[in-house]
Amino acid sequence: MLDKTLKAFVWMVVLLLSAPVFSGSSSDGEPVDVTEMIMHHIKDAHEWHVLTYTDDNDGKQHVSIHLPIILLDDGLKVFSSEKLYHSGEVVEVTVHGKKDHYYANKELGYAVFHETIYKLNQEGALDFDEEGHATNAKPYDFSITKNVFALFFSSILLIVLMTAVVKSYKNDGMHPPRGLARFVEPVVVFIRDDIAKANIGEAKYRKYMPYLLSAFFFIWINNLLGLIPIFPGGANLTGNISFTFALAACTMLITVFSGNKHYWKHIFATPGVPWLLLPIMIPVELVGIFAKPFALMVRLFANITAGHIIILALTGIIFTFGSAAWSGLSIPMSLFIGVLELLVAFLQAFIFTMLSALFIGEAVAEEH
Amino acid sequence: MDLITPDLGLVFWTGLNFIILMFILTKFIWKPIMSAVNKREDNIQEALDMAKNTKAEMEKLQTQNANLLKEARIERDEMIKEAKATSDNMINSAKGKAKEEADKIVENARTSIEAEKNAAVSELKNQVATVALEIAEKILREDLSSDEKQKQLAETFAKDINLN
């Protein structure tokens, strides 16, 4: 029974991890820019590129999901990303001695260059400075990008899965957990006992459980979805600095607003420090308030992005050398890293939650 | 560089999405799960405590039983001892009484025997006296014909009487 499940699981992982190979293939003779491919994958995008294939006329066909673009620029402007990428024009430019292109739609007056939306100038074009950056004005971009879509999708998926879990407890909650709950309950109990109780303390942990549980499961499910190479997974959401910034900011706000008088006393009048040193200590402690969540933000971002880069780079070996024989090396290696990433997905969610609990615990601790 | 620059739009959506998600999950998921898990754990703890208490009570009862048994045994021994003493006493007293009674009977018998004997002796004496008188009368009638004989006889009688 277990063997069967294990086998099915291993095959599933193999199939999933070999998918980037298929989706990354290109027509003969055309070199693949692996760096470009990797950077394109780990960054956010205004459309979701699913796959590219060659049709009967040797023309490249792209299958993409057009996501809505929402701009705040003298009022709210909402339109499909198709109008930029496909209805508009592709403008070839040479910036910084390198050939590049951007998509412009003169009717709308916007252009997208390296996934950033700019306003077009009077002539309906973008201006570039010497470093190759566009200098046009940027509207506030609240688009439903690839990552925002992944954000919504994972939230809905999490709610659906958890609704299935909570059914197990609807009757009386006395019998042992059944189905998905058998898998989720140990994790919940682990977060309660080994993260919340251990770091915040028996007396005060209850108030912070919803945040810790939500953060853990949300990060975990997004880490896992990020490992699935095809739509609707594969968005590098937890490896995006904006995402980790928002979550780390939540931890910081909770920590600061939970801080009791001992916490603030420790910052503004550190016990055992001569008062002459306080002008130095106070700024250091104040920086510490921001440094802790900053570390949270960078840790999650760097770990997940690094994982994605390694898997893609290993897969990219095949295209860099232009020989399918390299798949003998590259697939086992990316499989190995892929399985490792499954562990990292859990580990990083755990570390984020653990450190959040630790920081909150420091803020609410009573003086010894 | 834009890889490590937070993007306003995504930060906004992440924050909004996460806060809404957290409220939905807290209300519909975490609260029921946590309360069910806590309730179950409390229940298990209660059951364990109860089992422990019951065991302690059982042990207490067992010791109590053993003590009762011991006491009962001691009491039984005492009762047996007492009964034995009582019966011994009874036997002894009965023996004493019986002896007394027997002594009394013996005494009575002796007294009556004595009385009988005395009566018999006196009867005999009377009889003897009567017979002697008759004999004496007869002898006297026969022998007292002469003075000598009378004298002799008188002497003999006197001797006889003294012997008696």
Interface residues (C-beta under 8 A of the other chain):
Chain A: M39 I42 K43 D44 I70 H114 T116 Y140 D141 F142 S143 I144 T145 N147 V148 L151 F152 S155 L158 I159 M162 T163 V165 V166 Y169 K170 G173 M174 A181 V184 E185 V188 V189 R192 M209 P210 Y211 L213 S214 A215 F217 F218 N240 I241 S242 F243 F245 A246 L247 A249 C250 F301 T305
Chain B: D2 L3 I4 T5 P6 D7 L8 G9 L10 V11 F12 W13 T14 G15 N17 F18 I19 I20 L21 M22 I24 L25 T26 F28 I29 W30 P32 I33 M34 S35 A36 V37 K39 R40 N43
